[in-house]
Amino acid sequence: MTTRTSSAETATRKAPVFRINTRDQMSALLTVIVALVAILAGLLWRNAVEARVKSYADPSGVAIAYPESWRLDATSAETGLIRVSDTLASEYPTTFELRWLPVAADAGDEDALATALNTLALNRGRELSAYKLLDTQTGQSVNGLPGAAASFVFVHDPTSLFQQGIPAVVLGEDLLARKGERVYVFSLLAARENRDLAEQRFRTFVESARLP
């Protein structure tokens, strides 16, 4: 004989109850909190490190301030080039440069800046792979001096006889300032993914420089 269950009996059956372990909940919540605190602490530490700067002055009196963790290359300072780089940046070391180019004392600002722009373009065309000048702007003011600006791009290939590497597209920016018999050139070189952060630091680098 088949036993039938009445609708009343079915209705009175209780649905299964799933109990959540309070201890597991607390453990998961604490894990999330610890992770968030660690991330926040890391960001604060990074910001504190990046806020620290070092100073350097070359024999001619050009002075710069740059992030403490960056590497300074002043081997060519006497011939007019100072370079600082973030060697930990991905793809390509984010680099700031300050160089000076001689110009005639009696040359007008526009002519002096145009000559400097042409010199930079010619030199980079010989030295950099797939170099392309994107834009130039005159009539600028840089640190209160007559100035100009330029943007460019090139490809950096780290491959050598001893190691293989992936070429990186590098975005470049120049800010030029004419003062007396020199045109000072501030340059930013950075991979595309690092450009936004580098741009903020570059402005600080330019504004903090002292030009004799």
WOLIN-V989378 format. One record per residue. N is the residue number from 1. SS is DSSP state (~ for helix, > for strand, _ for the rest). PHI is phi as a letter, one per 30 degrees, with the letter a starting at -180 (* if undefined). NEAR is the number of other C-alpha atoms within 8 Angstrom. Layout:
# WOLIN-V989378
{{N & SS & PHI & NEAR} {N & SS & PHI & NEAR}}
This chain:
# WOLIN-V989378
{{1 & _ & * & 2} {2 & _ & c & 3} {3 & _ & c & 4} {4 & _ & c & 4} {5 & _ & c & 6} {6 & _ & d & 6} {7 & ~ & d & 6} {8 & ~ & d & 6} {9 & ~ & d & 8} {10 & ~ & d & 8} {11 & ~ & d & 7} {12 & ~ & d & 6} {13 & _ & d & 6} {14 & _ & c & 5} {15 & _ & d & 4} {16 & _ & d & 4} {17 & _ & c & 4} {18 & _ & c & 4} {19 & _ & c & 4} {20 & _ & c & 6} {21 & _ & d & 6} {22 & ~ & d & 6} {23 & ~ & d & 6} {24 & ~ & d & 8} {25 & ~ & d & 9} {26 & ~ & d & 8} {27 & ~ & d & 8} {28 & ~ & d & 8} {29 & ~ & d & 8} {30 & ~ & d & 8} {31 & ~ & d & 8} {32 & ~ & d & 8} {33 & ~ & d & 8} {34 & ~ & d & 8} {35 & ~ & d & 8} {36 & ~ & d & 8} {37 & ~ & d & 8} {38 & ~ & d & 8} {39 & ~ & d & 8} {40 & ~ & d & 8} {41 & ~ & d & 8} {42 & ~ & d & 8} {43 & ~ & d & 8} {44 & ~ & d & 8} {45 & ~ & d & 8} {46 & ~ & d & 8} {47 & ~ & d & 8} {48 & ~ & d & 8} {49 & ~ & d & 9} {50 & ~ & d & 10} {51 & ~ & d & 7} {52 & _ & d & 8} {53 & > & b & 9} {54 & > & c & 8} {55 & > & b & 8} {56 & > & b & 7} {57 & > & b & 9} {58 & _ & d & 10} {59 & _ & e & 7} {60 & _ & d & 7} {61 & _ & j & 9} {62 & _ & d & 11} {63 & > & b & 11} {64 & > & b & 11} {65 & > & b & 11} {66 & > & b & 10} {67 & > & e & 10} {68 & _ & e & 9} {69 & _ & d & 7} {70 & _ & d & 10} {71 & > & c & 8} {72 & > & c & 8} {73 & > & b & 8} {74 & _ & c & 9} {75 & _ & d & 6} {76 & _ & c & 9} {77 & ~ & e & 10} {78 & ~ & d & 9} {79 & ~ & c & 5} {80 & _ & j & 10} {81 & > & b & 12} {82 & > & b & 13} {83 & > & b & 11} {84 & > & b & 12} {85 & > & b & 11} {86 & > & c & 11} {87 & _ & d & 9} {88 & _ & c & 5} {89 & _ & d & 9} {90 & _ & d & 7} {91 & _ & i & 6} {92 & _ & a & 11} {93 & _ & d & 12} {94 & > & d & 14} {95 & > & b & 12} {96 & > & c & 13} {97 & > & b & 12} {98 & > & b & 12} {99 & > & b & 10} {100 & > & b & 10} {101 & > & b & 10} {102 & > & d & 7} {103 & _ & b & 10} {104 & _ & d & 7} {105 & _ & d & 6} {106 & _ & c & 4} {107 & _ & d & 8} {108 & _ & d & 6} {109 & ~ & e & 8} {110 & ~ & d & 8} {111 & ~ & d & 8} {112 & ~ & d & 13} {113 & ~ & d & 15} {114 & ~ & d & 8} {115 & ~ & d & 8} {116 & ~ & d & 11} {117 & ~ & d & 9} {118 & ~ & d & 8} {119 & ~ & d & 8} {120 & ~ & d & 8} {121 & ~ & d & 9} {122 & ~ & d & 8} {123 & ~ & d & 8} {124 & ~ & d & 9} {125 & ~ & e & 11} {126 & ~ & d & 6} {127 & ~ & c & 6} {128 & _ & c & 10} {129 & > & d & 8} {130 & > & h & 8} {131 & > & d & 11} {132 & > & b & 8} {133 & > & d & 9} {134 & > & c & 8} {135 & > & a & 7} {136 & > & b & 8} {137 & > & b & 8} {138 & > & c & 9} {139 & > & i & 8} {140 & > & c & 9} {141 & > & b & 10} {142 & > & b & 11} {143 & _ & h & 7} {144 & _ & i & 5} {145 & > & c & 9} {146 & > & e & 12} {147 & > & b & 14} {148 & > & a & 15} {149 & > & b & 12} {150 & > & b & 13} {151 & > & b & 12} {152 & > & a & 12} {153 & > & b & 13} {154 & > & a & 13} {155 & > & c & 12} {156 & > & c & 11} {157 & _ & c & 8} {158 & _ & d & 8} {159 & _ & d & 10} {160 & _ & b & 6} {161 & _ & d & 5} {162 & _ & c & 5} {163 & _ & a & 6} {164 & _ & c & 8} {165 & _ & b & 7} {166 & _ & c & 7} {167 & _ & e & 9} {168 & > & b & 10} {169 & > & d & 10} {170 & > & c & 13} {171 & > & c & 14} {172 & > & b & 12} {173 & > & b & 11} {174 & > & c & 11} {175 & > & b & 12} {176 & > & c & 13} {177 & > & b & 15} {178 & > & c & 14} {179 & > & b & 9} {180 & _ & i & 6} {181 & _ & c & 9} {182 & > & b & 10} {183 & > & c & 16} {184 & > & d & 12} {185 & > & b & 13} {186 & > & c & 12} {187 & > & b & 12} {188 & > & c & 15} {189 & > & b & 11} {190 & > & a & 14} {191 & > & d & 15} {192 & ~ & e & 8} {193 & ~ & d & 5} {194 & ~ & c & 11} {195 & ~ & d & 10} {196 & ~ & d & 7} {197 & ~ & d & 7} {198 & ~ & d & 11} {199 & ~ & d & 9} {200 & ~ & d & 8} {201 & ~ & d & 8} {202 & ~ & d & 10} {203 & ~ & d & 8} {204 & ~ & d & 8} {205 & ~ & e & 12} {206 & ~ & d & 9} {207 & ~ & d & 7} {208 & ~ & d & 8} {209 & _ & d & 10} {210 & > & c & 8} {211 & _ & c & 6} {212 & _ & d & 5}}
